């Protein structure tokens, strides 16, 4: 096989894998990991079971590939709009995060609970999304992705609270008196503002961005979200 043929075969393989992952995302959106057998998956995908094993080695490997694909979408949505001013990026990051959780609740739950299990691979997926989101928030608030340890820990604590809040919110979507995404986003932004103020007390070199009432010659504001992107 010449180089051109090899590239063509590789391209077709990547397309096939992407198709299988897309099918898996739909299947696992409404059905738990344990409830689907490989025979069920192959039947729904319209392929031989061996093809899934060929690309992903095992059911667990297939599932983790689906979770990683969902993770990439979550991070891309939350961390987009890099040309916006920093504080606006923070607001958009939170809204993008909630938008993903609202529209992909099963995938979101899988990501933040460790890939559907407590094994090292699943926990690594969860930790990677946390680190990326903390870095994105830090970049929006301070203009840099790397922070002193105590500042980073404060943001990790805030994000852990966000995860718990979002899990509860997605589990009750449609229930009476549940806040919409904009209202919840405003709450989380306000809580983030409080966290950034505490960080400044402990780490003066990480000053909190000013509120809307403070002078405009400072970095910007973290007033509550008032609308969707």
C-alpha positions in Angstrom: 0.0 0.0 0.0 1.5 3.4 -1.0 1.4 6.5 1.2 -1.7 7.9 -0.5 -3.6 4.7 0.1 -2.4 4.6 3.7 -3.7 8.1 4.2 -7.0 7.2 2.6 -7.4 4.2 4.8 -6.5 6.2 7.9 -9.0 8.8 7.0 -11.8 6.3 6.5 -10.9 4.7 9.9 -11.2 8.0 11.6 -14.5 8.7 10.0 -15.8 5.3 11.0 -14.6 5.7 14.6 -16.3 9.1 14.7 -19.6 7.6 13.4 -19.4 4.9 16.1 -18.8 7.5 18.8 -21.7 9.6 17.6 -24.0 6.5 17.7 -22.7 5.7 21.2 -23.4 9.2 22.5 -27.0 8.8 21.4 -27.3 5.3 23.0 -25.8 6.2 26.3 -27.6 9.5 26.5 -30.8 7.7 27.8 -29.4 4.3 28.8 -27.0 3.4 31.6 -23.6 1.8 30.9 -24.6 -1.5 32.5 -28.0 -1.7 30.7 -26.4 -1.9 27.2 -24.6 -5.0 26.0 -22.1 -5.0 23.2 -24.7 -6.9 21.2 -27.2 -4.1 21.7 -24.7 -1.5 20.8 -23.6 -3.3 17.6 -27.3 -3.8 16.6 -28.1 -0.2 17.1 -25.0 0.9 15.2 -25.6 -1.5 12.4 -22.2 -3.1 12.5 -20.6 -6.3 13.5 -19.6 -6.4 17.2 -16.0 -7.2 16.2 -15.7 -3.8 14.5 -16.3 -2.1 17.8 -13.7 -4.3 19.5 -11.3 -3.6 16.6 -11.5 0.2 17.2 -12.0 0.4 20.9 -10.7 -3.0 22.4 -13.6 -3.3 24.8 -16.9 -2.0 25.9 -15.2 0.1 28.5 -12.8 1.5 25.9 -15.7 2.4 23.7 -17.5 4.1 26.5 -14.5 6.1 27.6 -14.0 7.3 24.0 -17.6 8.5 24.0 -17.0 10.3 27.3 -13.8 11.9 26.0 -15.7 13.1 22.9 -18.3 14.6 25.2 -15.6 16.2 27.3 -14.0 17.8 24.2 -17.4 19.4 23.3 -17.9 20.6 26.9 -14.4 22.2 27.1 -14.8 23.8 23.6 -18.2 25.3 24.5 -17.1 26.5 27.8 -13.8 27.9 26.7 -14.8 29.5 23.4 -14.9 33.1 22.4 -11.2 33.6 23.2 -11.3 37.1 21.5 -13.6 38.5 24.1 -12.4 40.6 27.1 -11.4 38.4 30.0 -14.4 39.0 32.3 -16.8 38.5 29.5 -15.1 35.2 28.8 -15.7 34.2 32.4 -19.4 34.8 32.0 -19.5 33.0 28.7 -17.6 30.1 30.1 -20.1 29.6 32.9 -23.1 29.9 30.5 -21.4 27.5 28.0 -20.8 25.0 30.8 -24.5 25.2 31.9 -25.7 25.0 28.3 -23.8 21.8 27.8 -25.2 20.3 31.1 -28.7 21.4 30.2 -28.7 19.8 26.8 -26.5 16.7 27.6 -27.4 15.8 31.2 -26.4 12.1 30.9 -23.0 12.9 29.4 -22.5 15.7 31.9 -23.3 13.4 34.8 -20.8 10.8 33.4 -18.0 13.4 33.1 -18.2 14.9 36.5 -18.7 11.6 38.3 -15.6 10.1 36.8 -16.5 8.5 33.5 -19.1 6.2 34.9 -16.8 4.5 37.4 -14.1 5.0 40.0 -11.2 3.5 37.9 -8.1 5.5 37.1 -9.1 6.3 33.5 -12.6 7.6 34.4 -11.1 9.7 37.2 -8.5 11.1 34.8 -11.2 12.2 32.5 -13.0 14.0 35.3 -9.8 15.7 36.5 -8.8 16.8 33.1 -12.0 18.7 32.5 -11.7 20.3 36.0 -8.2 21.5 35.3 -9.1 22.9 31.9 -12.1 24.8 33.3 -10.1 26.2 36.3 -7.4 27.3 33.8 -10.1 29.0 31.6 -11.6 30.8 34.6 -8.2 31.9 35.7 -7.3 33.2 32.3 -10.5 35.2 32.2 -10.1 36.6 35.7 -6.3 37.2 35.8 -5.1 36.9 32.2 -3.0 33.7 33.0 -3.8 30.0 33.3 -1.3 29.1 36.0 -2.0 30.3 39.6 -0.3 30.1 43.0 -1.5 26.9 44.8 -3.9 28.5 47.2 -5.6 30.5 44.5 -6.0 27.4 42.3 -7.4 25.4 45.3 -10.0 28.2 45.9 -11.1 27.9 42.3 -11.2 24.1 42.4 -13.4 24.4 45.5 -15.7 26.8 43.7 -15.9 24.5 40.7 -16.7 21.5 42.9 -19.6 23.5 44.2 -20.6 24.3 40.6 -20.6 20.6 39.8 -22.8 19.7 42.7 -25.2 22.5 42.0 -25.4 21.7 38.3 -26.0 18.0 38.9 -28.9 18.9 41.2 -30.2 21.4 38.7 -30.1 19.0 35.7 -31.8 16.3 37.7 -34.7 18.6 38.4 -35.1 20.4 35.0 -38.7 21.0 34.2 -39.8 21.0 37.8 -41.8 23.9 39.1 -39.8 27.0 40.3 -36.5 25.6 39.0 -34.2 28.5 37.9 -33.5 28.8 34.2 -29.9 28.8 32.9 -29.6 32.6 33.0 -30.6 32.8 36.6 -28.4 29.9 37.7 -25.5 31.4 35.7 -26.0 34.7 37.6 -25.8 32.9 40.9 -22.6 31.1 40.0 -21.0 34.2 38.7 -21.8 36.0 42.0 -20.4 33.1 43.9 -17.3 33.2 41.8 -16.9 36.9 42.5 -16.9 36.1 46.2 -14.3 33.4 45.7 -12.1 35.9 43.7 -12.4 38.4 46.5 -11.2 35.8 49.1 -8.3 34.8 46.8 -7.2 38.5 46.7 -7.1 38.5 50.5 -4.7 35.5 50.6 -2.8 36.2 47.4 -2.6 40.0 46.8 -0.9 39.4 43.4 -4.2 37.9 42.2 -6.5 41.0 42.5 -10.2 40.3 42.0 -11.6 42.0 38.9 -13.8 45.0 40.0 -17.6 45.0 40.1 -19.6 47.1 37.8 -19.7 49.9 40.4 -15.9 50.2 40.6 -13.8 52.4 38.3 -13.7 51.5 34.7 -9.9 51.8 34.4 -9.6 48.5 36.2 -9.8 45.1 34.5 -13.6 44.9 34.0 -16.5 43.5 35.9 -18.0 40.3 37.1 -21.5 41.5 37.5 -24.2 38.8 37.2 -25.0 37.3 33.8 -28.1 38.9 32.3 -28.5 37.0 29.1 -27.3 34.1 27.0 -24.6 34.4 24.4 
